[in-house]
Amino acid sequence: MPYFINKKKERIRYKSIKGKVPGIIFIHGLNSDMSGQKALSIERFARKNKLSFIRFECRGHGKSDGKFEDFTISDWKKDLLDIIDNIAKGPQILVGSSMGGWLMFLAAKARPSRVTGMVGLAAAPDYIDDFYNNLPVKKRKELNNKGFIKYSSYGFSYLVKKKYILNGRENKILNKEFKWNKPLILIQGLKDNVVKPNLPEKIIKKIKGNQIQIKLLKNSDHRLSKPFDLKVINEAVDSILKN
């Protein structure tokens, strides 16, 4: 697969297929990559409908350059903008999973003319405060004193640096009103134990627009990767294309 080389000479792995616009860009979640079921399902949908499609891996994830702990939300936002600015052509529908949903909103604010719609999959904007507040007191003290901690979650163990927390706070999008008059569909599983099922309601209180939908899936969890979930996701993308 090809790599985009950024201004720091760091490689960002991606895969693209050519087709009609608007195209689709899939943005993976924290400690994930571009080879999950959701990304592959959307790629099949794009091929079937002859649409352009891009999936990629933020630095520190998958086979892109760097170690996870050396990057922040700002870095991963820059990776997405590099893909939009240098690889994608024309208007795009952004599909963001979990942390990718945060990056999706940041990119939409930075490149509003390039983003024609968004689909959030258990989107987790501004998750950084909950992450910090849910750390045991001992871990918080260790983070503040040493500047990093070892953290385990969802089967992954990784280092978290203090700069990751501080930078996340600087990138909040729900601390003020965000106007968005294009389609936005938030898909959330009610059995999600990572992103609280009431987060979509909090998001739409801050994001003002008349084309916003929430789809709550009763038996779905954070992965949103069961056949029914994938069907709902592709239908959401299709509805934006027909908008």
N, C-alpha and C positions, 0 to 999 in steps of 0.2 A: 504494500500500500504506500501511497506517496506521503511526503511530509511537507508541511509549510515551515519555512525557516524564518523566524522573526528577527527583529532588529538586534536582539542579543545573541543571535546565531544559535538559538535553541529550536529544536525540532518539535513540531506539533503534528502528530499523526492524524490523518483523515482519510475518508473515502468519499468520493463524489460520483454521482451518476448524472449525466446530462439529460435534460428534458425541458418541458414547458415550465413557464413561470405563472403564478408564484411558485417558487421552490419551497422545499421544507428543510429545516436544519434541526437535527436532534441534539439536545444538550444533556449529557449524562449527569448522574448524581455524585455525591461525595464518595470517594473511594470506589467508584464504579468505572466503567469504560464504555466503549462504543459498540461492544459485541453482545449486549444483552438482548433479551427477547423483544423488548419494546422497540429498540432501534432497528432490529432486523425485520420486525413486522411492518414498521412504517416504510422501510426500504422496499419491501415487497409491494406494498400499496402504491408507492411512488412508481416503481417499475411498471406495474399493471396499468397505471393511469398516465404513463409517459411523462412524469413530472421530474424536475431536477431535485436532487436530494443530497444532503451532506450529513455525515456523522463524523465526529472527531473526538479526540481525547485531550483534555486540558493537561497542561504541564504537571508532572508529578502523578499522573494517572496513566494506566495502560502502558503503551509503548512510546508515549511522548517523553521528551527529555525531563530530567530533574527528579528530585525526591519530594514526595508529598509535603513534608514538613517545611520546605523552603518557600512555599507559595501561600498566597492569600486570596481572598475574594476578588480584590482588584486585579491580581495577576490572571485569574481565570476569566474575569470579565474581558480583559485585554485579549485573551486567547479567542474568545467568541467574536469580539469585534474584528480581530485579524482575519478570521474565517469569513465574516460578513463582507469586509472591505476588500479582501484579496482573492477569495476563492468563489464566493457566491456571486451570481449575476442577477440583477433585477430584484423585485420585491420577494420577501421571504415570509413563510409561516414558521414561527419558532415553537418547538415542542420541548419543554423543559421538565426534566424529572427531578423531583426533590430539590437538592441544591441547584440543579440546572434550571429550576423554576425561578430561583432568585436571580441567576445570571440572565435569564430570559427577560425579566423585567428591567434589569439594569441596561441591557442592550437596547430594549425598546425605547427607553428614555434617551439613550445616547444616539440612536439611529432611527428616529421615528418615521422618516420617509422610506426606509428600507423594510420596515416590518409591517406586514399587512394583516397579521393576526397572530394570536398566541393560544397555545394549549398547555396548561399546567397539569402535570401528573404528580399528585401529592406535592405540589409546589411548596417550597419551604423558604420564602423570603424572610430575611431578618432572624433566622433561627439562632443566631450567635448568642443572644442574651439567655435564651432558654438553655442552650448548651452549657453556658458558664454557670448559670444559677442552679442547674441540676448536678453539677459536680459536687462530690463530697467536700466538706470544709477543708479537710486535709489536702485534697488535690488542688483546691483553689490557692491555698497557702503555698504549696509547692510550685504552682505555676507562677505566682507573683514573685517568689523568692529565687527560683532557679531559672525562670524564663521559659520553661517547657515542662511537659508531663508526658508520660506514656499513657495512652488511652485505648480502651478496647470497647468495641461496639459492633453489633450485627456481624460477628464473625471476623472482624478485622482488628488488628492491633497496630497503632501508629503513634507517632509523636505529634503533639500539638504545642505550638509555640505561642507565647504571649502576643506576638505581633499579629497572629491569625485572629485572635479575639479582638484586639484593638482595631484592626483594619475592617473586620466585619461590622463593628459598630459605626464606622465611618461610611459604610455602604448601605445603610438602611434605606428602604424605600417606603415603609409604612408609617414613618413618623410625620409625614405630611401628605396632603392630597395629591393624587396622581391622576391626571385626566387622560382617558384613553377611549376614543370614540371609534374604535375598530373592534372586531370580534375577539373575545377572550372567553375561553372555556376552561373551567377548573374541574378536573376529575379527581375525586377523592374516595378512597376506600374507608368504610366505616369500621373495619377491623385493623386499621393502620395503627401500630403501636410506636411509630416513630414520629409522624406528623399528626397532630391532633385533628380529628375530623371537623372541629369548629374553625379551623384556620381559614378555609375559603370564605366564610362569612366575615372574618376580620379583614381579609384582603379586599373584599368588595365594598367594605365601608370606607376604605381609603382610595380605591381606584374608581373614579367616576366615569361612567359611560353608559350607553343604552344598548350595548350589544354584549352583555356579560351573562354567562350561564354557569351554574354549578351543577355537576352531575355527581350524586352520591351513590356509591356502589355498595350495597348492603353486605355482601359476603367477600369483599376484596380487602387485601392488606396493602402494605406499603409498596410491595413490588409491582402491583398492577400488571402482572404478567401471565395471568390465566387466559385461556382462549376468549372468554367473554370480555375480559378487560381490554385485550388487544382489539377486539371488534369495536368496542365503545370508543377507543382512542382513534382508530382509523375513521370511524363515522364522524367523530368530532372534526378531524382534519378535513374530511370531505365536505362537511357543512360549511366550513370557512371558505373552501374553494368555490362553493356554489353561492356564497353570500353576494 
